[in-house]
Amino acid sequence: MMRIGLFLATNFAVLFIINLIITFLGLNQPGTSWMPMLIMAGIFGMAGSLISLMLSKTMAKRSSGAHVIESPSNDTEGWLVRTVHAQADQAGIGHPEVAIFESPAPNAFATGANKNNALVAVSTGLLNTMEKEEVEAVLAHEVSHVANGDMVTLSLIQGVVNTFVIVFSQIISSLVDRRRGGRYNETGYGFGRGMGYRFTYMITQTILGFLATLIVRWFSRWREYRADAGGANLAGRHNMINALERLQQLQCPAQLPAQMQALGINGGLLGVAGLKKLTMTHPPLEDRIAALRDAS
């Protein structure tokens, strides 16, 4: 909650500063203010991300078909629950729910709005193709995501950049419209919305939205390196490297629903380079393995 409060405070503080800059540059006319639009942009920009975060566990269970282990029915389920709980104790967080989902591809994910009330799930493909020590390392990677608060931070960063896209698209489009003869409208802020405004708004939304995506994807890749390091601390560096190498050898696509690709340990990246690499949620497995070896 402290992290959410800090991000919200930062978001609205930045919006207030933007309003001061607008006033300083003379973009306001007497008796008008951009602040109502800025506040609405902040609300709309953050609302979707926060709602998705709060519903993340429920949505993940439904979309993946994950079955939560309420009471272990076999040795494998019992071992999974004991391992995740032991790692959670070591990481200093509450015990996550542990689940299994049907998928031939080896993968796992963690999600949840609270690091003391999270979900860690593994695929049947992961259990069938990996050694126990490698599965333990994958679980440690996911527990590290929870302990680092990565799901919360990613959602809040998405909300902040959404707000900036809305605000700057409005400002740029209004300035272009004013140059084309637009005027302030009756609501007291912004300019008359002519064709110049509408056309520029579509263009700026596309360009700024793409740049915002690059920022979010950069953080998503960075958190994978950090979770790998956390997994190495919890389960052993050698086991973490072996687990990633096994994923690399299997050459399997992620096979998670599109909205969950950023959550899985396997992003399905094989030999990606150039601009496409900047738009990916996960670094290539070879880069992650190299980072772990360099840190040893």
N, C-alpha and C positions, 0 to 999 in steps of 0.2 A: 504493500500500500504506500510505503514511503517513496518507492521508485515511481509509482503512478502519480503521486502528488507532486513530486519534483518535476516530472516531465510536463504535467499540466501547467504548473506554475511557470516553467520555462517557456512553454508554448504561448501563453497569454502575455508574458513579459515581452517576448519578441514581437508579438502583434502590436503591443502598445508602442514599442520603439518604431515599428514601421509606420504607425499613425503619426508619430512625431516627425518622422522623415518626410512623410507626405505633406504635412503642414508646413515644414521648413522649406520644401521645394515649391510651395505655392500651388499645390495641386488641389487644395480645398478652396472653394469660393466662400465669401462671407456667409455665415449662418449654416454652413454645411459641414458634414463630418463623415469620414470613412469608417469610423470606429464600429458602427452597427454592422457593416459588411464584414469587417475584420473579425468581430466576435462570432458572427454566424459561420464564417469560414473555419474558425477554430473549432466550433461545435461539430460542424459537418465533417471536418477533416479527421477529428479524433473519434467520433461516435462509432463509425463502422469498425475501426480497429479494436476499440474497447469491447464492443459487443461480440466480435469474433473471438477475442481473447476469453471472455467470460464463458462462451459456449464451446470453447475449443475441445474440451474432453468429450462432450456429448457428440459434437460433429465428427470428431476423429473416430469414435466407436462406430457410429453409423456408417460413415463412408468407407471404412476399412473392414467392417464386419468383425471387429475385434471382440473376443470373448474374455471378459474379466474373470480371473481365477478367484472365485470366492472361497472355495474350499478345494485344495489340490486333489485331483482324482488319480494321479499317478506320480511316479518318482520324478519325471521331468518337470511337471508343474510344481511339485514341492520344492525342487532344487531352484527353479526360476524365482519363486517367491522368496525363498531364504536368501538367495544371492542378491537380489535387488534390495531387500530390506537391510542386509548387512552392509552393502555399499552405501545405502542412504544414511545409515547410522554413522558410517565412516565420514561421509560428506557433511554431516550435521543438518540433515533435512528430515522432514516427516516421511513416513513410509508411503511410496507411491502405490497406486493400484497397478497390478501386473496383469497383462493380457496377452493372448495369442490370436493372430489373425491368419486366415488361410491365404497363402500366396506361394507359388513355386520359387519366386525370387527371394534371395536372402536379404532381408531388410529389417529395420527396427525403427521405432520413433518414440519420442517423448513429447508430451504436451500438458497444458494446464495453466490456469491463471495464477496459481499459487504454488510455490516450491514445496509447501507442506501438504499439498493436496493435488498431486500430479498423477499422470498415467504414463507407464512405460510398457510398450507392446513390442513383441517380436513376431516375425513371420514363421510359418511352418517350414518354409524353405531354408531359413537361417538355421533352425534347429536340426534340419536333416542334412545339411551340407557342411557344417562347421564342427570342429572339435569343441569340447566343453570349455577349454581355456579361452578359445577364440570367442565363443558366445559370451563368456564372462566379461571379456574386454568390450564387446559391443554393448552389453548392459551397462558397464561402467561409463562408456561414452555417453549413453543416454541419461544416466543418473547425473553426470557432470553438466549436461545441458540444463537439467532441472535445478541443480545447485547454483549454477551461474545465473539463473533467472533469464535465460535466453529467450524463452517464448514471450515473456513480458516485454523485454527490451525491444525485440523485433517488432512487436505489435505497436509499441509506442513510437518507435522511429518511423514506422509506416504512417502513423497518424500525423506526426509532425510534418513529414514531407508532403502528405496530402494537403495539409493546411497551406503550406507554402505554394503548392501548385495552384490552388484555388485563388489565393491572394494575388500572386504575381500575374496570373492570367487575367484577373479582373483589372489590375492596374495598367498593364501593358495594353490591353484591349481598349480600355477607356481613353488612354492617351492617344492611341491611334485614331480612335473615333473622334476625339476633339479636334485633331488636325484635319479631319475630313468634314468638319462643320458640326459635330455633335455638341450637345449642351447638357448641363446638369438636368437630371430628371426630377420629378415631383417628390421623390422619396427623401431628398435632402442629401444624398451622397451618390457619387458616381456620375457618369455622363449619360446623355441620351443614347439609347442603344440602337444605333443605326446598323447598316450593313457592314461598315468598317469594324464595328465592335464584334459582331457575330462571327465574321470571317477570321479576324485576328484571334478571338477567343478559342476557336477550334484549333488553330495552328499552335498557339502557345500551350494549350492543354496537352497536345500531342508531344511537343518538344520537351516541355517541362516535366510531363509525366514520364517520359523515357529517361530523362536525367535523374528523376527521383527514384525510378526503378534501379538504376545503377548504384545509387547510394544504399538502398535496402539490400540489394544482392551482395554488395561488398561486405556489409555487416554479416549477412548470412554465411558467406564464405569464411570470414574471420572467426565466427563463433565455432565453426567446424574444427579449425585448428586448435582452438582453446579447449573444446570438448575432447579432442584426441589427447591433448596433454593431460586433461583431467582423468580420462580413461586410463592412461598410462600410469598415473599415480595410484589409482584405485586397484587396477588389475595387473599391473606390470607392463613396462614399456615393450618387452619382447612379445607379450601376448597381444598388445594393441597393434603392433606392426604386423604380426602374423594374421590378425583378423582382417586388416586392410589389404594385405597381400592376397588373402583368400578371396576377398571380394573382387580384386583385380583379376585374379586367375579365372574366376567363374564367368566373367564378361557378361553379366546379366543386367538387363535394364531394371530400373527402380521398381516399376509396376505398383506404384502407389497412386491414388487419385490425384489429379492435377493440383488441387488445392492443398494437398499434403506433401508435395514433393520436397518442400524446404525442411520438413520435419525428419525425413528418413536419414539413416546413416549413409545409405548408398544413393547418390544423386544420379546414377546412371551415366556418369561422364567418362568417356573413353576417348583419349586423344583429342580433346577439345583445345582450340587455341584461338588467338586473335580476339576480335570483337565479341564473338559468341561466348568466349570464356568470361567476359565481363558481365554477361547477363545471366550467368548460371548461379544457382543457389548453393552449389557445393564446389569446392576446388577439385581438380582431377585427383584421383586416388594416388597417382605417382607423386604428386606434390605433397600430399599429406604424409605419405610414407617418408619422403625425403626430410620433411620438417621434423618428424619424430626422431629420425636417425641423427640429424644435425644437433638436436637438443641433448642427445645422450652423451 
